[in-house]
Each structure stands twice: as C-alpha cells, then as structure tokens.
Amino acid sequence: MAFDTTASNTGHLTAACIAIQLSLGRPLLWPGCRHHIGEVLLNQVFTDLKVETSRSPEVTLFTRLREKWNLLPQESSSQWSRYIPGNTEEPLLGKLRAELVRCAKEVTDHKRGDYREFVHLCLVFLHAGGRGEEQTAVTFQRPGALHKAR
C-alpha cells in the first residue's frame, strides 16, 4: 500500500496503515509516497551532517542532483552483490521472496510510472529481472518532484 508519510498514516499503534493490516489480517509492504520517501530516509543524515539547514520546501541537494542529472551515467549492467541466506534462513526467505516476486510481476504493467519504477527496483533488488531469474540492466529515472514532506 502506498501512502502519504504523515503520523495519522504511519503511527505504530492506531494509524491507518495498522488498521488496514489488522482488518486484512496480514502484514503489508509499506512503500511511502515517492515524494516523501527521500526525506524520511535522509532526514537524520541531513540533521547530523548539517547538509540541509533551509526550511524552504525545496531540498537543495536534490535540486542540484536534478540539474546535473545528465552528467551521471543513466544505466548500469554491472552485477549487484547478492545476499546468500544461511540454511536456517533459506526456507522462510525463499518463500517470502517468491511471494514478493510473484506479486511484483503481476503489477508490472501499472499505469503510473512511479509505481512501475518502484516495482522494477524491487525486482532488481530481489534478483528477479524478468526473463527467468536473470538480472536486467537498471535504468535510473530523472528525479521528479523533490520537496520536503508536509
């Protein structure tokens, strides 16, 4: 389920995401809104390193990245290192991986490009490229809206 990263959605006790999981009776993958996920992941890093002190809605670091995007390589066909689970982890992780890959491949034709890109990156991370189990080349998309969450 994709959502806006507000406390009413993501709180650990009574938030909307918890309520939906409880009503369905199973855990769900929580990919936060693509516009906010960068801030959620990098907020502490920015704070500790004093990288971004501005209170404006724009994230200067991301704005510069977008401006210089054409200077960066857009594709990578190099192999990613793969985690090899131990004997005790393999049965559970193998089952979970197979379920995630099946689900992701069912929705790869999603109309919204941002969700399609997210699913593609999940398949890359799970080493489930598309044809069999081979890994496909990764194409990095130009960043879209890059602003601080509300």
C-alpha positions as CSV (number, residue, x, y, z in Angstrom):
1,M,0.0,0.0,0.0
2,A,1.4,3.4,-0.9
3,F,0.6,6.4,1.3
4,D,1.5,9.9,2.4
5,T,4.0,9.7,5.3
6,T,2.0,11.5,8.0
7,A,1.7,10.3,11.6
8,S,-2.0,9.6,11.0
9,N,-1.0,7.0,8.4
10,T,2.3,5.6,9.8
11,G,2.0,5.8,13.6
12,H,2.8,2.5,15.3
13,L,-0.4,1.9,17.2
14,T,-3.6,3.4,15.7
15,A,-2.5,4.7,12.3
16,A,-4.4,4.0,9.0
17,C,-1.7,1.5,7.9
18,I,-2.0,-0.5,11.1
19,A,-5.8,-0.5,10.8
20,I,-5.7,-1.8,7.3
21,Q,-3.3,-4.6,8.2
22,L,-5.5,-5.6,11.1
23,S,-8.6,-5.7,9.0
24,L,-6.9,-7.8,6.3
25,G,-5.3,-10.0,8.9
26,R,-1.9,-9.9,7.4
27,P,1.2,-7.6,7.1
28,L,1.6,-5.3,4.1
29,L,4.6,-3.7,2.4
30,W,4.7,0.0,3.3
31,P,6.3,2.0,0.4
32,G,5.7,5.6,1.5
33,C,4.8,8.2,-1.1
34,R,7.6,8.7,-3.6
35,H,7.6,12.4,-2.9
36,H,8.4,11.9,0.8
37,I,10.5,8.8,1.0
38,G,13.8,10.6,0.4
39,E,13.1,13.0,3.2
40,V,12.1,10.1,5.5
41,L,15.3,8.2,4.7
42,L,17.7,11.1,4.7
43,N,16.3,13.3,7.5
44,Q,18.6,12.2,10.2
45,V,21.6,12.2,7.9
46,F,20.8,15.8,6.9
47,T,20.4,16.8,10.5
48,D,23.6,15.2,11.7
49,L,25.8,16.5,8.9
50,K,24.0,19.8,8.7
51,V,23.7,19.3,5.0
52,E,20.3,21.0,4.7
53,T,19.5,23.8,7.1
54,S,16.9,25.6,4.9
55,R,13.3,25.5,6.0
56,S,12.1,26.0,2.4
57,P,10.0,23.2,0.7
58,E,12.8,22.6,-1.8
59,V,15.7,20.3,-0.9
60,T,18.8,22.0,-2.3
61,L,20.8,18.8,-2.6
62,F,18.0,17.2,-4.7
63,T,17.6,20.3,-6.8
64,R,21.3,20.2,-7.7
65,L,21.0,16.5,-8.5
66,R,18.1,17.2,-10.9
67,E,20.1,20.0,-12.5
68,K,23.2,17.8,-13.0
69,W,21.3,14.6,-13.9
70,N,22.6,14.5,-17.5
71,L,26.2,14.3,-16.3
72,L,25.6,11.0,-14.5
73,P,25.5,7.5,-16.1
74,Q,21.9,6.5,-16.6
75,E,22.3,2.8,-16.9
76,S,24.2,0.1,-15.1
77,S,24.5,-3.5,-16.2
78,S,27.1,-4.4,-13.6
79,Q,26.1,-7.2,-11.2
80,W,24.8,-6.3,-7.8
81,S,26.2,-8.3,-4.9
82,R,23.7,-10.9,-3.8
83,Y,22.9,-11.9,-0.2
84,I,23.1,-15.7,0.2
85,P,21.0,-16.8,3.2
86,G,22.2,-19.5,5.5
87,N,20.5,-22.9,5.9
88,T,18.2,-21.7,8.7
89,E,17.1,-18.6,6.9
90,E,16.6,-20.1,3.4
91,P,13.2,-21.7,3.8
92,L,11.5,-18.5,5.1
93,L,13.4,-16.0,2.9
94,G,12.9,-18.2,-0.2
95,K,9.2,-18.4,0.4
96,L,8.9,-14.6,1.1
97,R,11.0,-13.8,-1.9
98,A,8.9,-16.0,-4.2
99,E,5.7,-14.4,-3.0
100,L,7.1,-10.8,-3.5
101,V,8.4,-11.6,-7.0
102,R,5.0,-13.2,-8.0
103,C,3.1,-10.1,-6.7
104,A,5.5,-7.6,-8.3
105,K,5.4,-9.4,-11.7
106,E,1.5,-9.2,-11.5
107,V,1.6,-5.4,-11.3
108,T,4.5,-4.5,-13.6
109,D,2.0,-3.1,-16.2
110,H,0.8,-0.5,-13.7
111,K,-0.3,2.7,-15.5
112,R,1.5,5.1,-13.1
113,G,5.2,5.3,-14.0
114,D,6.4,5.9,-10.4
115,Y,4.8,2.7,-9.2
116,R,6.1,0.8,-12.2
117,E,9.6,2.1,-11.4
118,F,9.2,1.1,-7.7
119,V,8.2,-2.5,-8.7
120,H,11.0,-2.7,-11.2
121,L,13.5,-1.7,-8.5
122,C,12.0,-4.3,-6.1
123,L,12.6,-7.0,-8.8
124,V,16.2,-5.8,-9.3
125,F,16.8,-5.9,-5.5
126,L,15.3,-9.5,-5.4
127,H,17.4,-10.6,-8.4
128,A,14.3,-11.4,-10.4
129,G,14.9,-9.5,-13.6
130,G,12.1,-10.5,-15.8
131,R,13.1,-13.4,-18.0
132,G,13.6,-16.3,-15.6
133,E,15.8,-15.2,-12.8
134,E,18.4,-13.2,-14.7
135,Q,19.1,-9.7,-13.7
136,T,18.2,-6.9,-16.0
137,A,20.0,-3.7,-16.5
138,V,19.0,-0.9,-14.2
139,T,17.9,2.4,-15.7
140,F,17.8,5.3,-13.3
141,Q,15.0,7.8,-13.9
142,R,15.4,11.6,-13.6
143,P,14.1,12.7,-10.2
144,G,10.6,14.2,-10.3
145,A,9.2,16.4,-7.5
146,L,11.7,16.7,-4.8
147,H,10.3,18.6,-1.9
148,K,10.0,18.3,1.9
149,A,7.1,16.4,3.2
150,R,4.3,18.4,5.0
